[in-house]
Amino acid sequence: MNHRSGRSKWQDAYEESPAALSRGATQSGVDLDPVYGPDDAEFPGLFPYTRGIHPAMYRSKLWTMRMFAGFGTAPETNQRFRDIIAAGGTGISTAYDMPTLLGIDSDDPRAMGEVGRCGVAIDTIDDVADLYEGIDLAAITTSMTINAPAAPIFAMFVANAEAHGVQKSLLGGTLQNDILKEYQAQHEYVFPPRPSLRLVRDTMVFATHEMPRWHPLSISGYHIREAGSTAAQEVAFTLANGFAYVELARHGGLAVDSFAPKLSFFFNAHIDFFEEVAKYRCARRLWATWMRDFYGALDEHSWQLRFHAQTAGVSLTAQQPDNNHARTAIEALAAVLGGAQSLHTNSFDEAWTLPSSDAARIALRTQQVIAYETNVTEVADPLGGSWFVESLTDELQREAAQLLEEILEIGDGSMLEGCLIAIDNGWFEGHISDSAYAHERAVQRGERIIVGVNAFNDDAAASSPPNQIDGDGEMRQIERLTRVRRERNDDAVHRALDAVRTDALDADANLMTSFMEAARARATLGEIMDTLADVFGRYQMVPR
């Protein structure tokens, strides 16, 4: 065997880990090698990481089963977190309600009727304390799905941990913090794009210098796909945003290899099984190639695309909701065979309501069945080498690469400027809208079958699962906020907010410091965001 062959390089990575090279077996006793392919093939753990970022993949460590939860008040969501951990979940992810996502306090008239409806309501550091009560933040990783107010919420999280004796250097987890996709797809923005990017920069610099275990940015293709993009567009637009953030961090004075290993991604796990597997493989290949060859990263960890996946919310149907169990299982298996590092599985009842405790448990059990019963974890990239999968990977890569080049050209060689210009002129929205329209027309014409929706319908109407929202939760949250306002030191709050305003006016200041002081003073999220809006302004999308 040629010592320079792919297999030899792959074996060299495990000279001190013979267990990873040991053979597995099927349930019938058939011996399995840890990886398959000819000596000159690409191998997992080797550039460009098409087949996975780790040589042994799940043979050495399973993906994190990170279940997403959030509803009502912080104590209610805290109980759901505890249920998830007790059921075997290995990470927690927080969903916030719409007022929190938009930086609005629960007692604001604009929040009426929305408090705690699609996630947990967070107004002050007191709510953060309740949210993570009794959970060892140094032992379990935490993900926060929030964007426009991500920096103030992050500051509340860190300040609360420190108040409970947990040093920020010990905190592990991920802040979504991907504001670009809000202007492209989800539309939960507050400030204009450029000052919003300032907040992303500040969290990246802060975490790079002070929180070695924390991932300050998770670049999200999930919402781009939920808005109607194709798989190739999801890859291209997500990676374009990722490269834009690389340029942003460089503008903030960070060397690429100091922060790029901490970047992570969030992809959709959709229903087209083989296309999804190929999507993850081509995304890894593109990221590795661009980071090494275009951005000059030297650390191999900067080349490795790490990603969380969530099964597709838009694939769930209110009609015949029991069918959603099958959809979630298929999508989760695609994410696993595609090499995800972390996974959330949607509950069958989410087309109707927030997931019930039983439904969330079944969704987690779906991951556990895949992990412990199917034996798919015994071999790294088991679909690699399939003529179909390899061809599909190459084709998606060609489509995504062409879109990346278009965005780079729009920005005259800068992906950051390309993304901003393409947001301003509606380029992203146009592509996504066209794809969403084409999909919906195909469903309406019966060219794309949705079981229980446009085919195989039952005469009986589906029964609605029970609503999980406590109708009195909004009032309890407002009462809690009123009590905080009454008990806090108003002079300390005013001083803290003045410091936020001063730092916001100084483009070179890092706002995380003043955000943490405002959190400790018990300033509300809405007060902090309003102070920033006085400096940054508020964004209004131009109808097209």
C-alpha positions as CSV (number, residue, x, y, z in Angstrom):
1,M,0.0,0.0,0.0
2,N,1.3,3.4,-0.9
3,H,2.1,5.3,2.3
4,R,0.6,8.5,0.9
5,S,-2.7,6.9,0.2
6,G,-5.9,8.3,1.7
7,R,-6.3,5.2,3.9
8,S,-2.8,5.4,5.3
9,K,-3.3,9.1,6.2
10,W,-6.6,8.2,7.8
11,Q,-4.9,5.4,9.8
12,D,-2.1,7.8,10.9
13,A,-4.7,9.9,12.7
14,Y,-5.5,7.0,14.9
15,E,-2.0,5.7,15.9
16,E,-2.8,6.4,19.5
17,S,-6.5,5.4,19.3
18,P,-6.7,1.7,18.3
19,A,-10.3,1.5,19.6
20,A,-11.4,3.8,16.8
21,L,-9.9,1.4,14.2
22,S,-11.4,-1.7,15.8
23,R,-14.0,-3.5,13.7
24,G,-17.7,-3.4,14.5
25,A,-20.4,-5.8,13.6
26,T,-24.0,-5.9,12.5
27,Q,-26.6,-7.4,14.7
28,S,-26.2,-10.6,12.7
29,G,-22.5,-10.7,13.5
30,V,-21.1,-9.6,10.1
31,D,-17.8,-7.8,10.7
32,L,-17.7,-4.1,9.8
33,D,-14.6,-2.0,9.0
34,P,-14.8,1.5,10.5
35,V,-14.7,3.1,7.0
36,Y,-15.0,1.8,3.5
37,G,-13.5,3.0,0.2
38,P,-10.5,2.4,-2.1
39,D,-7.1,3.6,-0.9
40,D,-7.2,6.7,-3.1
41,A,-10.6,7.8,-2.0
42,E,-11.5,10.7,0.2
43,F,-11.7,9.6,3.9
44,P,-13.5,11.0,6.9
45,G,-11.5,13.4,8.9
46,L,-9.3,14.5,6.0
47,F,-9.5,17.6,3.8
48,P,-12.0,18.5,2.2
49,Y,-14.1,16.6,4.8
50,T,-16.8,15.6,2.4
51,R,-17.2,12.4,4.3
52,G,-17.2,14.0,7.8
53,I,-15.0,16.1,10.0
54,H,-13.8,13.2,12.3
55,P,-12.0,10.1,11.1
56,A,-14.2,7.7,13.1
57,M,-17.4,9.9,13.2
58,Y,-20.0,8.4,15.6
59,R,-17.8,5.4,16.5
60,S,-15.8,7.8,18.7
61,K,-18.6,10.1,19.8
62,L,-22.3,10.3,19.1
63,W,-23.9,13.6,17.9
64,T,-25.3,15.8,20.6
65,M,-29.1,15.2,21.1
66,R,-29.9,18.9,21.6
67,M,-33.7,19.3,21.9
68,F,-35.2,22.7,21.3
69,A,-37.7,24.0,24.0
70,G,-39.3,27.2,25.1
71,F,-42.8,28.3,26.0
72,G,-44.7,30.4,28.5
73,T,-42.6,31.6,31.4
74,A,-39.1,30.7,32.4
75,P,-40.0,28.3,35.2
76,E,-42.3,26.4,32.8
77,T,-39.5,26.1,30.2
78,N,-37.0,25.2,33.0
79,Q,-39.2,22.1,33.8
80,R,-39.2,21.1,30.1
81,F,-35.4,21.4,30.1
82,R,-35.2,19.1,33.1
83,D,-37.6,16.6,31.5
84,I,-35.3,16.6,28.4
85,I,-32.2,16.0,30.4
86,A,-33.9,13.3,32.5
87,A,-35.0,11.5,29.2
88,G,-31.4,11.4,28.0
89,G,-31.0,14.7,26.1
90,T,-27.3,15.7,26.0
91,G,-27.8,19.5,25.3
92,I,-30.5,22.1,25.6
93,S,-31.6,24.7,23.1
94,T,-33.8,27.7,24.0
95,A,-36.7,29.0,21.9
96,Y,-37.8,32.6,22.7
97,D,-41.2,34.1,22.2
98,M,-41.8,36.7,19.5
99,P,-41.5,39.8,21.7
100,T,-38.2,38.6,23.0
101,L,-37.0,37.9,19.5
102,L,-37.8,41.4,18.5
103,G,-36.4,43.0,21.7
104,I,-39.8,44.0,23.1
105,D,-40.7,43.8,26.8
106,S,-43.7,41.6,27.9
107,D,-45.6,44.6,29.2
108,D,-45.2,46.6,25.9
109,P,-48.6,47.0,24.1
110,R,-47.0,45.5,21.0
111,A,-46.4,42.2,22.9
112,M,-50.0,41.7,23.8
113,G,-51.2,38.2,23.0
114,E,-47.8,37.0,22.0
115,V,-46.0,36.6,25.4
116,G,-44.8,33.1,25.8
117,R,-46.7,31.8,22.7
118,C,-43.9,30.6,20.4
119,G,-41.2,30.4,23.0
120,V,-40.2,31.5,26.5
121,A,-40.5,35.2,27.5
122,I,-37.3,36.8,28.7
123,D,-37.3,40.4,30.0
124,T,-34.5,40.6,32.6
125,I,-31.7,38.7,34.2
126,D,-34.2,37.4,36.7
127,D,-36.0,35.4,34.0
128,V,-32.6,34.0,32.9
129,A,-32.0,32.9,36.4
130,D,-35.3,31.1,36.5
131,L,-34.7,29.6,33.0
132,Y,-31.6,27.7,34.1
133,E,-32.4,27.1,37.7
134,G,-30.9,23.9,38.9
135,I,-29.1,23.2,35.6
136,D,-25.3,22.9,35.8
137,L,-24.2,25.4,33.1
138,A,-20.6,24.3,33.4
139,A,-21.6,20.7,32.6
140,I,-24.2,20.9,29.9
141,T,-23.9,22.9,26.7
142,T,-26.6,25.5,26.0
143,S,-27.8,26.9,22.6
144,M,-29.8,30.1,22.2
145,T,-31.8,30.7,19.1
146,I,-31.9,34.4,19.0
147,N,-30.6,37.0,16.6
148,A,-31.4,40.8,16.7
149,P,-31.2,41.0,20.5
150,A,-28.6,38.2,20.7
151,A,-25.9,40.3,22.3
152,P,-28.0,41.6,25.3
153,I,-29.5,38.2,25.9
154,F,-26.0,36.7,25.8
155,A,-24.9,39.3,28.3
156,M,-27.7,38.3,30.6
157,F,-26.8,34.7,30.3
158,V,-23.1,35.3,31.1
159,A,-23.9,37.7,34.0
160,N,-26.3,35.2,35.5
161,A,-23.8,32.4,35.3
162,E,-21.2,34.5,37.0
163,A,-23.7,35.5,39.7
164,H,-24.2,31.8,40.4
165,G,-20.4,31.1,40.6
166,V,-19.8,29.8,37.1
167,Q,-16.9,31.5,35.4
168,K,-17.6,32.5,31.8
169,S,-14.5,30.6,30.7
170,L,-16.3,27.4,31.7
171,L,-19.5,28.1,29.7
172,G,-20.1,25.9,26.7
173,G,-22.7,26.4,24.0
174,T,-23.8,28.3,21.0
175,L,-25.4,31.7,20.3
176,Q,-27.2,31.7,16.9
177,N,-26.6,35.4,16.4
178,D,-26.9,35.1,12.5
179,I,-28.5,38.5,11.6
180,L,-27.9,38.3,7.9
181,K,-30.4,35.6,7.3
182,E,-33.1,37.6,9.1
183,Y,-33.0,40.2,6.2
184,Q,-32.9,37.3,3.7
185,A,-35.6,35.0,5.0
186,Q,-37.0,35.2,8.6
187,H,-37.5,39.0,9.0
188,E,-37.0,39.2,12.7
189,Y,-34.7,42.2,12.6
190,V,-34.7,45.4,14.6
191,F,-31.8,47.6,13.5
192,P,-30.4,48.2,9.9
193,P,-27.9,45.5,8.7
194,R,-24.7,47.4,9.2
195,P,-25.1,48.3,12.9
196,S,-26.6,44.9,13.5
197,L,-23.3,43.4,12.2
198,R,-21.5,45.6,14.8
199,L,-23.3,43.6,17.5
200,V,-22.3,40.3,15.9
201,R,-18.7,41.5,15.7
202,D,-18.7,42.5,19.4
203,T,-19.9,39.1,20.6
204,M,-17.4,37.3,18.4
205,V,-14.5,39.3,19.7
206,F,-15.7,39.0,23.3
207,A,-16.1,35.2,23.1
208,T,-12.8,34.7,21.2
209,H,-10.9,36.5,24.0
210,E,-12.8,35.4,27.1
211,M,-14.9,32.2,26.4
212,P,-12.9,29.4,24.9
213,R,-15.7,26.9,25.0
214,W,-18.4,29.2,23.6
215,H,-19.5,29.4,19.9
216,P,-20.6,33.0,19.4
217,L,-22.2,32.4,16.0
218,S,-24.2,29.7,14.4
219,I,-24.7,30.5,10.7
220,S,-28.2,29.3,9.9
221,G,-29.5,27.8,6.7
222,Y,-32.5,26.4,8.5
223,H,-34.6,29.5,8.2
224,I,-33.6,30.0,4.6
225,R,-34.8,26.6,3.7
226,E,-38.0,27.0,5.8
227,A,-38.7,30.2,3.7
228,G,-38.7,28.1,0.5
229,S,-35.2,27.9,-0.8
230,T,-33.8,24.8,-2.6
231,A,-31.1,22.7,-1.1
232,A,-28.4,24.3,-3.3
233,Q,-29.6,27.8,-2.3
234,E,-29.6,26.8,1.4
235,V,-25.9,25.8,1.1
236,A,-24.9,28.8,-1.0
237,F,-26.6,31.5,1.0
238,T,-25.6,30.0,4.3
239,L,-21.9,29.7,3.3
240,A,-22.0,33.2,1.8
241,N,-23.2,34.5,5.2
242,G,-20.5,32.5,6.9
243,F,-17.8,33.9,4.7
244,A,-19.2,37.4,5.3
245,Y,-18.8,36.9,9.1
246,V,-15.2,35.7,8.5
247,E,-14.6,39.1,6.8
248,L,-16.5,40.9,9.6
249,A,-14.3,39.3,12.3
250,R,-11.2,40.2,10.4
251,H,-12.4,43.8,10.3
252,G,-12.7,43.5,14.1
253,G,-9.0,42.7,14.4
254,L,-9.3,38.9,14.7
255,A,-7.0,36.6,12.8
256,V,-9.0,34.0,10.9
257,D,-7.6,31.0,12.8
258,S,-8.4,32.6,16.1
259,F,-12.1,32.5,15.6
260,A,-13.0,30.3,12.6
261,P,-12.7,27.0,14.6
262,K,-15.5,28.3,16.8
263,L,-17.9,29.0,14.0
264,S,-20.8,26.5,13.6
265,F,-23.7,26.0,11.2
266,F,-27.4,25.2,11.5
267,F,-28.9,23.3,8.6
268,N,-32.4,22.0,7.8
269,A,-33.0,18.3,7.6
270,H,-35.6,18.1,4.9
271,I,-37.6,15.2,3.5
272,D,-35.7,14.5,0.2
273,F,-33.5,11.9,1.8
274,F,-30.6,11.5,-0.5
275,E,-30.5,15.2,-1.5
276,E,-30.1,16.1,2.2
277,V,-27.3,13.7,2.7
278,A,-25.5,15.1,-0.4
279,K,-26.2,18.7,0.8
280,Y,-24.3,18.3,4.0
281,R,-21.4,16.6,2.2
282,C,-21.1,19.3,-0.4
283,A,-21.4,22.1,2.2
284,R,-18.4,20.6,4.1
285,R,-16.4,20.4,0.9
286,L,-17.1,24.0,-0.2
287,W,-16.4,25.5,3.3
288,A,-13.1,23.7,3.6
289,T,-11.9,24.7,0.1
290,W,-12.9,28.4,0.4
291,M,-11.5,28.7,3.9
292,R,-8.2,27.3,2.9
293,D,-7.7,28.7,-0.5
294,F,-9.7,32.0,-0.5
295,Y,-9.4,33.1,3.2
296,G,-6.0,31.6,3.9
297,A,-6.9,29.7,7.0
298,L,-4.0,27.4,8.1
299,D,-5.6,25.6,11.0
300,E,-7.4,22.5,9.8
301,H,-10.1,23.2,12.4
302,S,-10.9,26.4,10.5
303,W,-11.6,24.2,7.5
304,Q,-14.0,21.9,9.2
305,L,-17.7,22.7,9.0
306,R,-19.5,21.7,12.2
307,F,-23.2,21.7,12.0
308,H,-26.4,21.3,14.0
309,A,-29.5,20.0,12.1
310,Q,-33.2,20.3,12.9
311,T,-35.8,18.3,11.1
312,A,-38.0,20.4,8.7
313,G,-40.8,22.3,10.4
314,V,-42.4,23.1,7.0
315,S,-42.6,19.3,6.2
316,L,-45.0,18.8,9.2
317,T,-48.7,18.7,8.4
318,A,-51.7,19.5,10.4
319,Q,-53.6,17.0,8.3
320,Q,-53.0,13.4,9.6
321,P,-50.4,14.6,12.1
322,D,-49.4,11.1,13.0
323,N,-47.6,10.9,9.7
324,N,-45.2,13.5,11.0
325,H,-43.5,10.7,13.1
326,A,-42.3,9.1,9.9
327,R,-41.2,12.4,8.4
328,T,-39.1,13.3,11.4
329,A,-37.5,9.9,11.6
330,I,-36.5,10.0,7.9
331,E,-35.2,13.5,8.1
332,A,-33.2,12.7,11.3
333,L,-31.6,9.7,9.6
334,A,-30.6,11.9,6.7
335,A,-28.9,14.3,9.1
336,V,-27.0,11.4,10.8
337,L,-25.9,9.8,7.6
338,G,-24.9,13.3,6.5
339,G,-22.6,13.7,9.5
340,A,-24.3,16.1,11.9
341,Q,-22.6,17.1,15.1
342,S,-25.9,18.0,16.8
343,L,-29.5,17.2,16.1
344,H,-33.0,18.4,17.1
345,T,-36.0,16.3,16.1
346,N,-39.4,18.0,15.8
347,S,-42.4,16.7,17.5
348,F,-45.4,15.4,15.6
349,D,-47.8,18.0,17.0
350,E,-45.8,21.1,16.1
351,A,-48.0,21.9,13.1
352,W,-50.8,22.5,15.6
353,T,-49.1,23.8,18.8
354,L,-46.0,23.9,20.8
355,P,-44.9,20.3,21.5
356,S,-46.4,18.4,24.4
357,S,-44.0,16.7,26.8
358,D,-45.0,13.3,25.5
359,A,-44.4,14.4,21.9
360,A,-41.0,15.9,22.7
361,R,-40.0,12.7,24.4
362,I,-41.0,10.6,21.4
363,A,-39.0,13.0,19.2
364,L,-35.9,12.5,21.4
365,R,-36.5,8.7,21.4
366,T,-36.4,8.8,17.6
367,Q,-32.8,10.0,17.8
368,Q,-32.0,7.3,20.4
369,V,-33.5,4.6,18.2
370,I,-31.3,5.7,15.3
371,A,-28.2,5.9,17.6
372,Y,-28.6,2.7,19.5
373,E,-30.7,0.3,17.4
374,T,-30.0,0.8,13.7
375,N,-26.2,0.3,13.7
376,V,-25.7,3.1,11.3
377,T,-23.1,4.6,13.7
378,E,-20.7,1.7,13.3
379,V,-19.3,3.0,9.9
380,A,-18.2,6.5,9.1
381,D,-20.1,7.9,6.0
382,P,-21.8,4.6,5.1
383,L,-23.3,6.1,1.9
384,G,-20.0,7.4,0.6
385,G,-19.1,5.8,-2.7
386,S,-22.7,5.4,-3.8
387,W,-22.7,6.5,-7.5
388,F,-26.0,8.3,-6.8
389,V,-24.8,10.1,-3.6
390,E,-21.5,11.1,-5.1
391,S,-23.1,12.4,-8.3
392,L,-25.7,14.3,-6.3
393,T,-23.0,15.8,-4.0
394,D,-21.1,17.0,-7.1
395,E,-24.2,18.5,-8.7
396,L,-25.3,20.4,-5.6
397,Q,-21.7,21.7,-5.2
398,R,-21.8,23.0,-8.8
399,E,-25.1,24.8,-8.2
400,A,-24.0,26.2,-4.9
401,A,-20.6,27.3,-6.1
402,Q,-22.1,29.2,-9.0
403,L,-24.4,31.2,-6.6
404,L,-21.4,31.9,-4.3
405,E,-19.5,33.3,-7.2
406,E,-22.4,35.5,-8.1
407,I,-22.6,37.0,-4.6
408,L,-18.8,37.5,-4.6
409,E,-19.1,39.3,-7.9
410,I,-21.9,41.5,-6.5
411,G,-19.6,42.6,-3.7
412,D,-16.7,43.2,-6.1
413,G,-14.6,40.5,-4.4
414,S,-16.0,40.9,-0.8
415,M,-18.6,38.4,0.4
416,L,-19.6,40.7,3.2
417,E,-20.4,43.6,0.8
418,G,-22.0,41.1,-1.6
419,C,-24.4,39.9,1.0
420,L,-25.3,43.4,2.1
421,I,-25.9,44.6,-1.4
422,A,-27.9,41.5,-2.3
423,I,-30.0,42.2,0.8
424,D,-30.5,45.8,-0.2
425,N,-31.6,45.0,-3.7
426,G,-33.7,42.0,-2.9
427,W,-31.5,39.4,-4.7
428,F,-31.8,36.8,-1.9
429,E,-35.5,37.3,-1.4
430,G,-36.1,37.0,-5.1
431,H,-34.3,33.7,-5.4
432,I,-36.1,32.2,-2.3
433,S,-39.5,33.5,-3.3
434,D,-39.2,32.0,-6.8
435,S,-38.3,28.6,-5.3
436,A,-41.1,28.7,-2.8
437,Y,-43.6,29.6,-5.4
438,A,-42.4,26.8,-7.7
439,H,-42.7,24.3,-4.9
440,E,-46.2,25.4,-3.9
441,R,-47.4,25.3,-7.5
442,A,-46.1,21.8,-7.8
443,V,-48.0,20.8,-4.7
444,Q,-51.2,22.4,-6.0
445,R,-50.9,20.7,-9.3
446,G,-50.3,17.3,-7.7
447,E,-46.8,17.0,-9.2
448,R,-45.4,16.8,-5.7
449,I,-47.3,14.5,-3.3
450,I,-47.8,15.5,0.4
451,V,-49.4,12.5,2.0
452,G,-52.6,13.4,3.8
453,V,-52.7,16.9,2.2
454,N,-53.1,16.5,-1.6
455,A,-53.3,12.7,-1.7
456,F,-54.4,9.8,0.5
457,N,-56.8,12.1,2.3
458,D,-59.1,10.7,5.0
459,D,-62.7,11.8,5.2
460,A,-62.5,12.3,9.0
461,A,-61.2,15.6,10.2
462,A,-58.0,15.4,12.2
463,S,-58.3,16.1,15.9
464,S,-56.3,18.9,17.3
465,P,-53.7,18.0,20.0
466,P,-54.2,20.0,23.2
467,N,-52.7,23.5,23.4
468,Q,-49.6,23.6,25.6
469,I,-49.9,27.3,26.5
470,D,-51.2,28.3,29.9
471,G,-53.6,31.2,29.3
472,D,-52.5,32.9,32.5
473,G,-48.8,32.8,31.7
474,E,-48.8,36.2,30.0
475,M,-50.3,37.9,33.1
476,R,-47.8,36.1,35.4
477,Q,-44.9,37.3,33.2
478,I,-46.1,40.9,33.2
479,E,-46.6,40.8,37.0
480,R,-43.0,39.4,37.4
481,L,-41.7,42.3,35.2
482,T,-43.6,44.9,37.2
483,R,-42.1,43.5,40.4
484,V,-38.6,43.7,39.0
485,R,-39.1,47.3,37.9
486,R,-40.4,48.2,41.4
487,E,-37.6,46.6,43.3
488,R,-34.5,47.5,41.2
489,N,-32.4,50.6,41.6
490,D,-33.6,53.1,39.0
491,D,-30.5,55.2,39.2
492,A,-28.2,52.2,38.5
493,V,-30.4,51.3,35.5
494,H,-30.2,54.8,34.1
495,R,-26.4,54.9,34.5
496,A,-26.1,51.5,32.8
497,L,-28.3,52.5,29.9
498,D,-26.3,55.7,29.5
499,A,-23.1,53.6,29.3
500,V,-24.8,51.5,26.6
501,R,-25.6,54.6,24.6
502,T,-22.1,56.0,25.0
503,D,-20.5,52.7,23.8
504,A,-23.0,52.4,20.9
505,L,-21.8,55.9,19.7
506,D,-18.2,54.7,19.8
507,A,-17.6,52.3,16.9
508,D,-14.5,50.9,18.5
509,A,-16.1,50.0,21.8
510,N,-17.2,46.5,22.5
511,L,-20.8,46.7,23.7
512,M,-20.7,43.4,25.6
513,T,-19.2,45.1,28.6
514,S,-22.0,47.7,29.0
515,F,-24.6,45.1,28.2
516,M,-23.4,42.9,31.1
517,E,-23.5,45.9,33.5
518,A,-27.0,46.7,32.3
519,A,-28.1,43.1,32.9
520,R,-26.7,43.2,36.4
521,A,-28.6,46.4,37.1
522,R,-31.7,44.6,36.0
523,A,-32.4,46.7,32.9
524,T,-34.9,45.1,30.7
525,L,-34.3,43.8,27.2
526,G,-36.7,46.3,25.8
527,E,-34.9,49.2,27.5
528,I,-31.5,48.1,26.2
529,M,-32.8,47.6,22.6
530,D,-34.6,51.0,22.7
531,T,-31.3,52.7,23.8
532,L,-29.5,51.1,20.9
533,A,-32.3,52.1,18.5
534,D,-31.8,55.7,19.5
535,V,-28.3,55.4,18.1
536,F,-28.7,52.8,15.3
537,G,-32.2,53.5,14.1
538,R,-34.8,50.9,13.2
539,Y,-34.9,48.9,10.0
540,Q,-37.9,49.0,7.7
541,M,-37.9,46.7,4.7
542,V,-38.7,48.4,1.4
543,P,-41.6,46.5,-0.3
544,R,-40.7,45.0,-3.7
